[in-house]
Amino acid sequence: MTKENNKSGFVALVGRPNVGKSTLMNHLIGQKIAITSRKPQTTRNRIQTVYTCERGQIIFLDTPGIHKAKNKLGEYMVYAAESTLKDVDAVLWLVEPGTYIGAGEQHIAAMLERTKLPVLLVINKVDRIKKADLPACMEMYRKLGHFDEIIPVSAKLGLNLDSIIDSLFRYLPYGPRFYDEDTVTDQPMRQIVAEMIREKALRSLGEEIPHGIAVMIEKMRERPDGKLTDIEATIVCERDSHKGIIIGRQGAMLKKIGSEAREEIEKLLESKVNLKLWVKVRKDWRDSDLLVKNYGYDKKELS
């Protein structure tokens, strides 16, 4: 295909928390960029990744789950998701298979109807239901609104993901590529590293604490010989009691988080990493406009 016939465009991944948006995006681009966990609200920021092939280029924008905000951080996350729709050429709306459509899905359906964008409804996690139940699920969503296509997939198992790429290229405009073909993301490396540390904390800690943590990279410097990268990071939490749990008995939990994060960061950077972690308490930081902004959740950067 000649360059003149290339298609390029921006695609938003939207949906309620924990429907598998980040898992899907990582599989589509063939590399882990967005962090994942079983806990809702894992994704807090808009994350941009790039898929390039001979047909053209798709820039995916993974967004936080759309939910009813309970604090300043929640307000930022919903704004990050909903404001993304102004800047894209098409939408992938991820839902889970089921026989009930709740208020959250109805809100998203109404919001997408107003955009007039091509919307592909992706029913994720179809590996969790019987094949015979899928048609009824698809029909239920078909009645909810107009969708250009409905695609059943399993992001976790990699089932039917090629159909998403094929469908998207049908709706994207013709035009030049926005990025070099070896670009996978425009996220700053410090941000990706911070998110990897947060992911390991999310997976290691209990239900309550993860919503109240943020990770700040204080220092990230490659040594002159290029064989080792020194990274110093702070895990911020909201309670003194949370700090004790994150550190763990004789530092065991913090050591576990650091060890698992270091292993993944080394794969990303392709060099050995010397990772040092600290824990700080900033009471109720998720309700502070200033601290939410300081920890990397600034609405101005989304506009």
CORGIJO-V626409 format. One record per residue. N is the residue number from 0. D_FIRST is the distance of its C-alpha to the first C-alpha in whole Angstrom. Layout:
n: [N	N]
d_first: [D_FIRST	D_FIRST]
//
This chain:
n: [0	1	2	3	4	5	6	7	8	9	10	11	12	13	14	15	16	17	18	19	20	21	22	23	24	25	26	27	28	29	30	31	32	33	34	35	36	37	38	39	40	41	42	43	44	45	46	47	48	49	50	51	52	53	54	55	56	57	58	59	60	61	62	63	64	65	66	67	68	69	70	71	72	73	74	75	76	77	78	79	80	81	82	83	84	85	86	87	88	89	90	91	92	93	94	95	96	97	98	99	100	101	102	103	104	105	106	107	108	109	110	111	112	113	114	115	116	117	118	119	120	121	122	123	124	125	126	127	128	129	130	131	132	133	134	135	136	137	138	139	140	141	142	143	144	145	146	147	148	149	150	151	152	153	154	155	156	157	158	159	160	161	162	163	164	165	166	167	168	169	170	171	172	173	174	175	176	177	178	179	180	181	182	183	184	185	186	187	188	189	190	191	192	193	194	195	196	197	198	199	200	201	202	203	204	205	206	207	208	209	210	211	212	213	214	215	216	217	218	219	220	221	222	223	224	225	226	227	228	229	230	231	232	233	234	235	236	237	238	239	240	241	242	243	244	245	246	247	248	249	250	251	252	253	254	255	256	257	258	259	260	261	262	263	264	265	266	267	268	269	270	271	272	273	274	275	276	277	278	279	280	281	282	283	284	285	286	287	288	289	290	291	292	293	294	295	296	297	298	299	300	301	302]
d_first: [0	4	7	8	6	7	10	13	17	20	22	25	27	31	33	37	38	37	35	33	30	30	30	27	25	26	25	21	21	22	25	28	29	31	34	35	39	41	42	41	40	39	36	37	35	31	29	25	23	19	16	13	10	7	7	9	13	16	19	22	26	28	31	35	36	38	42	45	46	49	49	47	45	44	44	41	39	39	38	35	34	35	34	30	29	30	27	24	21	22	25	25	29	30	34	36	37	40	43	44	42	44	44	41	39	40	40	36	36	38	36	32	34	34	31	29	26	24	26	25	28	28	31	31	34	34	35	38	39	40	37	39	40	36	36	39	37	34	37	39	36	34	38	37	35	32	29	25	25	27	26	29	28	30	28	31	30	27	27	24	22	19	20	20	16	15	17	17	13	15	17	16	15	12	13	12	13	17	18	17	15	18	20	21	24	26	29	32	33	37	36	34	37	39	37	37	41	41	40	42	45	44	44	47	49	51	50	51	51	47	46	49	47	45	44	44	43	46	45	42	42	41	43	43	43	40	41	42	41	44	44	46	46	48	48	50	51	54	57	59	59	56	56	58	56	53	55	57	60	60	57	55	52	51	51	49	46	46	46	43	41	42	40	37	37	37	34	32	34	34	37	41	42	46	46	49	49	52	53	54	55	54	56	54	51	49	51	51	49	49	49	46	44	45	44	40	40	40	39	39	36	34	34]
//
